[in-house]
Amino acid sequence: MDIERLREICLALPHSTEDIKWGNHLTFCIAAKMFIIIGLDQFPHNASFKTSEEEFDKLKRLRVHSSTLFGEK
């Protein structure tokens, strides 16, 4: 995952902020609500996204994986 590209996408959202939490996790929030966490101490990097239960169920049915979202092989 290209963290710089992901940062660009997250920071392009209105009112988005970034912060380092727990020493090594890059986080992005809107209105103090976290929507993504990226572990910086692992390679390849892992990202966790916040979704609604309905969106999560749709992604599971589609078997969406981060490699699909970010074009990795």
VMD Tcl script that draws the C-alpha trace (Angstrom):
set ca {
  {0.00 0.00 0.00}
  {1.31 3.43 -0.89}
  {0.82 5.44 2.30}
  {1.43 8.77 0.59}
  {-1.37 8.12 -1.91}
  {-3.69 7.03 0.88}
  {-2.81 10.20 2.82}
  {-3.70 12.31 -0.22}
  {-7.09 10.62 -0.51}
  {-7.88 10.93 3.20}
  {-6.74 14.54 3.50}
  {-8.77 15.51 0.42}
  {-11.94 14.81 2.39}
  {-13.48 17.94 3.90}
  {-12.39 18.60 7.50}
  {-10.10 15.55 7.57}
  {-7.18 15.59 10.02}
  {-4.29 13.20 10.57}
  {-2.51 12.22 13.76}
  {-0.15 9.60 15.14}
  {-1.76 7.64 17.98}
  {-0.43 4.90 20.21}
  {3.12 5.63 19.05}
  {2.98 4.08 15.58}
  {-0.51 4.28 14.08}
  {-1.34 6.91 11.49}
  {-4.98 7.89 11.94}
  {-7.41 10.08 10.01}
  {-10.49 11.67 11.54}
  {-13.37 13.89 10.58}
  {-15.06 15.81 13.39}
  {-13.03 13.82 15.95}
  {-14.37 10.52 14.52}
  {-11.67 8.16 13.32}
  {-12.29 6.56 9.93}
  {-8.97 4.87 9.14}
  {-5.98 3.51 11.08}
  {-2.71 2.53 9.40}
  {-0.09 0.51 11.25}
  {3.30 2.06 10.47}
  {5.44 -0.56 12.19}
  {4.53 -3.38 9.79}
  {5.44 -4.02 6.19}
  {3.46 -4.36 4.13}
  {1.38 -1.77 5.94}
  {-2.11 -2.68 7.13}
  {-5.05 -0.31 7.14}
  {-8.36 -0.66 8.95}
  {-11.37 1.27 7.69}
  {-14.49 2.12 9.62}
  {-17.68 1.12 7.81}
  {-21.29 0.60 8.71}
  {-22.47 -2.97 9.28}
  {-24.35 -2.84 5.99}
  {-21.29 -1.67 4.04}
  {-19.13 -4.30 5.74}
  {-21.59 -7.06 4.79}
  {-21.54 -5.85 1.17}
  {-17.75 -5.89 1.10}
  {-17.69 -9.40 2.57}
  {-20.15 -10.64 -0.06}
  {-17.98 -9.12 -2.78}
  {-14.87 -10.55 -1.08}
  {-13.19 -7.16 -1.41}
  {-9.58 -7.19 -0.27}
  {-7.18 -4.25 0.13}
  {-5.30 -5.40 -2.96}
  {-8.50 -4.80 -4.93}
  {-8.96 -1.35 -3.41}
  {-5.39 -0.19 -3.96}
  {-4.42 -2.03 -7.14}
  {-1.71 -4.19 -5.53}
  {-0.80 -7.64 -6.76}
}
mol new
graphics top color blue
foreach p $ca { graphics top sphere $p radius 0.5 }
foreach p [lrange $ca 0 end-1] q [lrange $ca 1 end] { graphics top cylinder $p $q radius 0.2 }
display resetview
